[in-house]
């Protein structure tokens, strides 16, 4: 078993966890790419982490694989309140 297969386990579960987005802490990211490698739909999560931008990709399943696989705890999942009213 190669080292890459160790990180890829369970990434084939295509479940949507809930509504939300993945939010990075760019100061902790070392650009290893494990988050992007484990994304079941191949979103470049690493690029979002580098820029400090939340992953708001329209195809994101919010499965949490990138969050679970990050060895440095750079990523966290932030739920979105679908019924929140915008401030006027």
Secondary structure by P-SEA (a helix, b strand, c coil): ccaaaaaaccccccccccbbbbbbcccccccccccccccccccaaaaaaaacccccccccccccccccccccccbbbbbbcccccccc
